[in-house]
Amino acid sequence: MRKLPLIIGLVFLLFQTWAQQNPHGETLTFTCTDCHTTEGWTFSKEAAIFNHDSTQFVLEGEHRFTDCAACHTSLVFSEAKTNCVDCHTDMHNNTVGTDCAQCHNSNSWIVSNISEIHQLSRFPLLGAHNTADCSACHKSASLLEFEPLGVGCIDCHREDYLTTTDPNHVQTGLSTNCVECHRIDAHEWSATGINHDFFPLTKGHEINDCAACHTTGLFEPLSTDCYSCHQNDYNSAVNPSHQNSGFSTNCIECHTTDLDWKPAEFKTHDALFFPIYSGNHNGEWDNCIDCHTQPENYSVFSCIDCHEHNKSDMDDEHQGNNDYVYNSVACLACHPSGDDPVAFNHSSTDFPLKGAHIGTDCISCHSEGFSGTATDCNHCHQNDYNEAQNPNHVNAGIAVECESCHTEEGWVPSTFDHTATTGFELTNGHSGKQCVDCHLGTTSEASSDCISCHQTNYNEAENHLAQNYPFDCLQCHNTSNWEETTFDHNASNFPLTGAHIATECAACHTETYTGTSTLCSSCHTDNYNNAQNPSHTAAGISTDCEACHGTSAWAPSTFDHTATTGFELINGHSGKQCVDCHLGTTTEASSDCISCHQTNYNEAENHLAQNYPFDCLQCHNTSNWEETTFDH
């Protein structure tokens, strides 16, 4: 019995030794006989009963024929990796990831369903993209490298964008996001692929020529208002004349997008004007001109032309109706819905209908009921008052009593008596002006000073601002003609005579017009300083020009030599220039003959040698120097 424990211990010891020496590691879960036979340790696929499918890596396709050592590089089988890249070299250089199974299977490296695979990516292949060669986008595809690309259109189609000329995308500034105009599932760039869902091109708008609407060649967003494209259609329409009749420019009020503009139906006519698609008049007319007898003006309509009312009969039927008038406007005023029963007689109220009020729809005034309706103008016309712009009644503080300016016949012309009310008569250039031309803020307390309206004219007029012209325009201008000036200089303290008459104002008024000096020297200092015959400066001549000159011209001068100096200029002395005698100054000149005739004396025979007297007049006279008259 003591041998049994010994045997068990030896067996346990041998088992422990084998386990430590197992070349497949300690985690192997199957027995040696699954792969080996008793004939030897050599592995044989044919003899092995090990099922690889029992592991986490089922052998499929080409993996079934692969040598075990190709994947199990060591005898410790648990160290084998299951990731594709652990066994297979990444031919794509990590451009598509390391999970080969995304595109490949274990049967073959050839990918036969790349289109389907690409549909699962961030850029599904639609339209022309589905037939494009891989290398068209993946430029390194020949090297089996598929670098991730941007999914923006311009990332691949920049060259298409830059070279397109019809239209030139660059010059017209078209978006680089191609799908704004082109469909991503289209097979060509043509206009038929353009995504125009923002403005459906259907029926009459089914136009293939973009330039029909985009006339400038720029494909920037256009207005979707009908009139922006159909202005010519609107202007040329004659049946009826849309322009003359003041029709709305919103075509869809009457038309659809059907071709040829037909049929046209103005369904809102019932609510806005008069029931023609309902009530007694439904089906009683064929064309607009049945009632609108003046096609050039659809604000004019006729009731009596259709109903063939006899005036005398109508007069009899309407006896006692003080506001009855035999015309179509009056018919509408009393029969606004076209019904037969006689309408309400407004003349029996304290507000008889006159003028424009006659044709007014009842509900326009009686919006809150018929009894107790106010008769104040602003009760109905507050919006007219608030929206009036010429002038702006609100800003101008105009009274809300419309009748102070307007009548019931119409808003224009207004009847405000400007002269009687303000004391400022609107004549000539002031007549015909709009209130806002002068009353920029309020119509009350407006200044009547010229400058309050004509400041800009004053500032822009030549010299006015620089030379401080007076602000009272009427001193020079009148209301008939702004260009004609009427300033009377003769009414000032310096009447214009002679050469002064044609002189430009600025020649004298160089700085300002008020307080200008009337002294000659204030304007003629340069003339005085530059005068040479005689030199006024050197000769000390007075700066009071009028002492010698008149206003007609500088010459001839009018200096009275005899009265001023006591030396009469006669005979030979007459006609002399001042400088002939006054060599220095004109003041204190000597009247002695010798002061001027020293040379004559010196050159005369015997005068100097025989000591003739210096008083020439003892022998000579002023008439003839050669004739001597000495009285011996």
ZIRAGI-V704885 format. One record per residue. PHI is phi in whole degrees, 0 to 359 (none if undefined). Layout:
PHI  PHI
This chain:
none  286  283  298  299  293  296  299  294  295  298  297  294  295  297  297  294  295  297  290  259  297  289  266  88  270  262  296  251  236  269  299  290  293  235  247  243  284  280  167  279  299  277  224  299  292  271  290  252  291  257  295  294  283  267  279  228  286  276  230  58  295  295  291  254  277  296  304  292  295  254  266  283  228  282  272  297  291  279  293  268  251  284  306  293  289  248  250  296  283  291  266  55  61  270  233  91  252  266  302  294  297  238  258  235  282  277  198  283  291  260  259  237  298  297  297  295  295  295  270  275  284  225  299  272  240  58  296  294  284  252  287  290  306  291  295  252  268  298  259  298  296  263  63  251  235  303  299  251  290  263  287  308  295  298  252  254  300  295  300  297  288  262  291  243  228  273  286  294  291  296  276  70  292  295  277  269  306  291  292  239  253  272  288  262  280  254  205  274  301  298  294  264  291  273  248  297  292  215  304  267  234  51  295  268  284  244  269  268  303  294  297  252  272  288  272  85  264  257  286  303  257  293  267  293  308  297  296  253  254  299  296  299  297  292  268  295  239  226  271  285  294  291  294  273  69  295  297  273  270  305  290  293  235  247  250  273  298  296  64  67  247  278  250  222  260  296  284  303  298  280  273  232  203  291  240  260  211  74  294  265  294  80  263  219  247  217  304  287  299  254  269  285  243  302  281  212  278  283  266  222  227  264  288  291  277  273  52  291  271  302  296  294  294  298  294  292  255  299  92  262  294  259  288  223  276  206  293  298  293  303  295  298  267  237  296  252  78  280  288  304  295  276  297  268  289  292  278  264  274  223  299  275  226  53  294  289  297  268  280  294  307  294  298  257  263  284  242  122  266  271  74  291  292  257  294  305  291  298  258  252  298  294  300  297  294  266  297  242  227  270  287  296  294  296  278  67  290  299  277  281  304  293  291  233  248  243  282  286  170  290  238  281  279  241  291  272  294  293  293  276  252  81  246  282  268  238  49  297  277  286  81  284  277  306  291  295  247  266  283  248  242  277  269  59  289  286  265  293  307  295  295  251  254  299  295  301  297  295  271  289  301  74  301  286  295  255  56  301  293  281  277  303  295  295  237  253  229  280  278  214  295  285  277  263  231  292  265  292  291  277  272  274  217  299  271  229  57  294  290  297  268  285  297  305  294  295  257  266  281  240  206  265  266  75  292  293  260  291  305  295  293  248  251  300  296  299  297  293  268  295  240  226  272  289  296  294  295  278  66  293  300  279  275  305  293  294  238  247  257  275  286  192  290  239  282  279  237  288  271  295  294  294  276  251  81  243  281  266  232  52  296  278  288  80  285  276  306  290  295  248  266  283  246  241  276  267  61  288  285  265  292  304  297  295  249  254  301  293  300  298  295  271  288  298  71  300  282  292  258  58  299  291  279  276  302  295  294  237  254  230  278  276  214  293  282  277  261  228  295  264  291
